[in-house]
Structures are given as structure tokens and as C-alpha cells.
Amino acid sequence: MPPLKVLITGAAGLIGGAVWDRLAAQPDKYILSGVDRVPSDRPNTAVVDLSDFEATKAALTGQDVIIHLAAMARFTTPWEEVLPNNITATYNVFEAARASGAKRVVYASSNQVVWQYETEEPYTALVEGRYEEVPADYKRITVDQPPRPSSLYAVSKVFGEALGRYYSDVLGLSVLCLRFAAIMKEDNPLANTRRFANWATTRDAAQIVQRCIDAPDSLRYDAFFVTSDLKWNLMDIEHPKEVLGFVPQDKAEDWREEFEREGGGWPVKAGTLPQQPQRQKPSGS
């Protein structure tokens, strides 16, 4: 079987870099290229504005699989930046993928699409680290539950998942959506108690992206929460384990002793974060 041609949007970003490194180590299986709004030092990458459809189509032509990671990813991103970078750009990627004959889009969503469940118990207690108040048989949030987005950024991810369902059901494109947990460049959960309930390493993120690329063609649409191995997980990750064979390699509790020794991180209050939208420079995912 010839290697798959895989294009990564947001190739200069944190997740994009981790995915690139994992796939590049298997040149017999994947031929990589990438785009971003900022230059990358990786080979076969280009600066492309994904809000420009013609530029997007030109970049995606000839690819088998598109990994769409690029976005304005901060929860404080205002609407005037969400619209071109997360709404228009996502439409352009899906439409360009369909028009150019790609077989699959792997779409980077976010577990922020259900973040407002934090305002209810036992999820509030999980986020705030009050584990003694959490029932032993608590139910984790599943992808079947209705979205409860926490920000305009999260709203844009709900849109992307719905758009993916349309492109799959109506237009025949395979679309797999990944609801990533918090992924930070330090690759540890030491910042606060929320991370012990909502965190993934770049290694686990890259693993599940590869599993989506390699999933059978018969898998036409699905959505998956993506976390590392979390004892106090908000989200249910049995679904990606069963469907994709995803097995997290990293455990949050391996950091618990250091977390406690350093004072337990900064305080967390569950629910909507109070920051007002702030403009930012576009970047990779």
C-alpha cells in the first residue's frame, strides 16, 4: 500500500508539532505536508491563510487526509477573530477537502464544548479537587450529551463538529472529531486541580490523531474525547478506546506527589471563566 498523503493545518503549533514528529518517524506510511499562518521550520510547509478559500484549496489538492488543527484557540478570543479563523477557515478546509478528493478530515475540536457541565456536581467538585465529595460511581460526560459551550471559541468548535456531520452524511467525506482536553507545552498537570480532571499530553494527542488516520474507511463520522489517563476524569474515554484502540500512555496521578509538594497549584473555580475577550495574534493550534 502506498503511503498516505497527510496535510496538517496548524503545523507550527503545539499539537501539530507532536503529530508531525510521530508521523514523520514512519515515512513508509505517511508523506507529510503542512500549512500555518506563521512560518514553520519543518519541510514541505507553507504559510497559508485558511480564511482564503482559493489558497486553502490549492494547499489541500492531492492530499488523502487532512488534520485540521489550526484555530484561534484561546477561550478569550473575540467574535471578530473567531469568525474568519475558526468558522470560515473550517468551512474552507472541509469544502476544499471534499472538492479535491480527500478521503478524511480529522478535526480538532475541544472539550470546552461541554465545559459548562462544570457548574453542576459532581463535576464542580472534580474540577476544584474536592474528591471526598465525588461519588464512587459518578458518571463521566459522554459525547452523546448535548453541547454546553463555555466561550465563543467553544461555540466555533460545536459548529465545526456539526459541519463535519453534514459533510459526512450529505457529501460523503469521512470526518472524525477530537475533543482535546487541556494540552500545554510543559506536558504536565501541575498548574491546578482542573488539569487532573481535564488534561492530555502531546504524546497521547499525537497517538489518537494517528489512530484516526489509520481507522477503517467504514468509519464515516464520530467524535471522541481525548485525555490522558486521569483517575478523576470529567470525560468518558471508553469510546475512543473501543472504536480506535486508543490507550493513553501518560497518567496524571504520576504527578500527584509533586503537585502536593509544590502547594497544589493556583486556585480553580468551576464554571465560566471571567476574563473578557482579548485580541491575539493568529497562530497554529
N, C-alpha and C positions, 0 to 999 in steps of 0.2 A: 504494500500500500504506500503510495507517495506521501510525503509529509504534508500536513495541513498548513495552509497559509493563514496565519493568525495576525490580526492587527489589533493593537492595544491603543485606545484613546486614553489620554492622561498618562502616557508612558513615562513622563518625567516625575510623576507623583510617587507617594509612598507605597501604595498598593501596586501601582503599575510597575515600579522597580522590582518589587518582590516577585510578581508574576513573571516579569521578563527574565529574571535570573533563573527561576525554576524551569521555565520552558526552554531557555537558551542552552541549558545543560543537556537537552535531548534533541540535538539537531537532526537526528534521523526521523523525528516525529513532527517537528514544527519548524516552519520558516517564518521568522518574526519581522514585523514592521510596526511602527508606532507613530502617533501624532500627539501633539500637545500645543497649548497656547504659548509655551515657553520652550526654548531650545533644550534638547537633551543630548548628552554625550554618547548615547547608545547608537549603534549603527542602524541604518535604514529607518531613521526617524525624521519627521518634518514638522515644522510649525504650521498649524492649520487652525483657522477659526471655524469651529463646528457650527456656528450660527449662520455661516455662509453655505448654502446647500450645494452649489456647484463645486466649491472647494472640497466639501465633505465627500461628495460623490466621486470626485477624481481620486481622492485618497483611498477610498474603500474599494474601488474597482479591482476585481481579480482576487479578492480575499474569500476564504472559506468560512472563517469565524471572526466575528468582531467582539472584542472585550471592551465594553463601553464603561470606562471608569471616570472619565473626565466630568467635572462638575464644579460649581461653586459650593463647597461642602460645609461651610460654617452655618450653624443654626441661626446666626445673626444676619445672614445675607438678605438684603432688602429686595423687594419685588423687581425693581428695575434691573437688577443683576440676575435674579433667579430666572426671569422670563427668557432672555436670549441664551443664557449659558446652560440652563437645566431643562427648559421646556422646548424652545425652538431647536436647540442643538440636539436634544434627544430625538425629537421627531426627525430631524435631518439624518441622524445616524440610522434609525430604523428604516426610513424610506430609501436611503442610499444603499443600505444592505440588501433590501428587497430588490431594488432596481438593478443592482449589479450581480445578483445571483448568489449572494452568500447563503449558507445553509443555516446559520445560527447566530444569534446575538446573545451574549452573556451580559446582563445588565446589572450594574452596581446600584442597588437600592440601599436602604438603610433601615436599621431597626428603630430609627426615630419615627417611622410611620406608625408605630404603636406606643410611642413614649408616654402618651397621656394616661395609659393604664397605670403608670406610676402613682397617680393620685389616689388609687384605691389599694386597700390592703388585700393580700399580703405584700404587694409589690412595693408599697411605700417603705415597709419595714426592711425588705430586701435591699433596696437602694441605700437606705440610711444605716444599714448594718445592725439592725435590731433583730438578730437572728432568733433570739429566745421567743419572739412573738410570732414566728413563722410556723404554721402547721407543718408537721412532718409530711403530710400528703398534699401539700399545696400544688395547684395546677399551674403549669408554666404556660405562657402565652404562645398560641399556635398561629400559623399563617392563615388558618381558616377564620380567625376572629376579625371583625371589622377594623379598618384602619382608624387610628386616633392620632393624627399627626401633631407634632409639637411646635412646628415652625413652618414658614413658607418654604424653606429648604425641604422639609419632610413632605409638605404638600406636593412639591415637584416630583418627589420620588413615588408618591401614590399615583400621580399622573403617568410616570414612566412605566410602572407596572401595568396600569390599565391600557396604555398604548401598546405594550408588549402583548397583552392578551388579544387585542384587536388584530395586531399584525400576525399573530399565530392562528387565531380562529378563522379570520376572514381572508388573509393574504398568504397563509401557508409558511410563514417564517417560524422556525423554532426559536423560542425565547425563554431563557432561564434567568430568573431574577434572584439576586443575592442580597439579603438584608443584613449588611455587615454591622456588627457591634462596633464599639469604640476601638479604633486601631491607631496606636500612637508610635512615633518613631523610637521612643525609648523601649517599646516592646515589653512593658511590664505594667501591672495594675496598681502600682504604689501610690498613685495620685490621690485616690479617695475610695470610699466604700462602694460607690456605684460601679467601679471597674470590676469588683469581684462578682457582680451580677450581670455585667454587660461589657465584655472585653474579648478581643481576639488578637492573636499575634499575626504579624505579616506572614509567618510561615504557614499558619493554618488558613489564612486568607488565600494565599497562593495555591495551597493544596486543593481547596474546593473549586477555585477557578479552573484548574486543570481537570478536575473531575467533571465539571460542566462541559468543557471542550470535548472530553472523551466519552460523554454519555451517549447512549444509542440514539440514532436518528428518530426512533419512535417516540422519544420524549419531546413532545411538542411545546408544552408550556408548563412551568412550575415556578414556585417561589420557595426560598429556603432562608431560614435564619442562620447566620454564621457567627459562632462564638468559639472560643477555645473551651477547654474542659473546665466548667465552672460548677462548683458544689452548690452555689446559691443562684443559679441561672434564672433570669427573668423569662428567657425564651426556651421553647422546646426545640431541641436539635435532633430528635429522633428521626424526623422526616428526612433530612439530608443524609443521615446515616443509612436509612433503609433504601432510599432511592439512588443515591450517588456513591454509597460506600465511604462517605466522609468519616474520618476518625481523627479528632483533634489530637495534636501532638503535644500541646502545651497546657499546663494546669495553673490556674490562678492560685490555688492553695499552696503551691510550691513557694509562693512569695509571702504567705501569711505571716510567718515569723518575722521577716524583715519589716513588713508593714507595721506590725505591732511595735517592734523595737524602735521604729522611727516616728512613732506617735500617732499613727492611724490616718495620715493624710489630711487634706483640708475638708472642712465640714460640708456635708451634702444635704440639700433639701429637695425631696422628691417633687416632681411636677414641673410646670412650665418654668423655664429659666427667665429671670427678669431683665436680661440685657436687651436694650433697644437695637434694632438693625443697624449695622455698621458696614460701610462700603469697604471692599477689599480688592486686592489685585487678583485677576483670574489666575488659576494655577491648575495643575493636574490633581487627580483625585487623591 
